[in-house]
Amino acid sequence: MDMRDLLRQSFPSHGPHWDAAIEAGVDVSLLLQNLELTPTERIEQLQRMTELYEALRPKDVSSDAADS
């Protein structure tokens, strides 16, 4: 099943921009979930994502060798 069909069935339309977002493939359930967070919770979430990104990012071997 196309996720767009599921999102249209699960979430009522909030206007043409909302509908366009679904058509573009935006998971509006994530938008609603994030809007329920406080600003502090959003910053904490961003910090956790940044830390994960940095932990998973490949190390640039060439710049490490130049620093030594």
TORTORTOR-460572 format. One record per residue (C-alpha): x negated, z, y; residue number from 0. Coordinates in steps of 0.1 Angstrom, whole numbers. Each point is the difference from the previous one (the first is absolute). Example, Ala and Ser with C-alpha at 12.3 -4.5 7.8 and 13.67 -1.06 7.14 Angstrom:
<recs>
-123,78,-45,0 $
-14,-7,34,1 $
</recs>
This chain:
<recs>
0,0,0,0 $
-12,-8,35,1 $
-8,32,19,2 $
18,-15,30,3 $
32,0,-19,4 $
-4,36,-11,5 $
-9,11,36,6 $
30,-18,14,7 $
23,18,-25,8 $
-17,34,4,9 $
-3,1,38,10 $
27,-10,25,11 $
-9,-24,27,12 $
-11,15,33,13 $
0,-33,18,14 $
-18,-33,0,15 $
-35,14,3,16 $
6,23,-31,17 $
14,-30,-19,18 $
-30,-22,11,19 $
-24,27,-12,20 $
16,0,-35,21 $
-1,-38,-1,22 $
-37,2,9,23 $
-6,22,-29,24 $
-3,33,18,25 $
9,30,-22,26 $
23,17,24,27 $
3,31,-23,28 $
-36,7,10,29 $
9,-3,37,30 $
28,25,-4,31 $
-23,24,-20,32 $
-27,-1,27,33 $
26,6,27,34 $
9,32,-16,35 $
-35,14,4,36 $
-10,20,30,37 $
-29,-13,21,38 $
-23,26,-15,39 $
10,-11,-35,40 $
-7,-36,9,41 $
-35,8,13,42 $
-7,20,-32,43 $
12,-30,-21,44 $
-22,-23,20,45 $
-30,23,-5,46 $
5,1,-37,47 $
3,-38,-2,48 $
-32,-4,21,49 $
-19,24,-23,50 $
12,-19,-30,51 $
-10,-33,16,52 $
-35,13,8,53 $
-4,14,-35,54 $
10,-33,-16,55 $
-18,-24,24,56 $
-30,-16,-15,57 $
-33,11,14,58 $
-20,-27,18,59 $
-32,0,-19,60 $
-19,-21,26,61 $
7,24,29,62 $
-9,30,-22,63 $
-34,-16,-7,64 $
-6,-8,37,65 $
8,36,10,66 $
-28,14,-24,67 $
</recs>
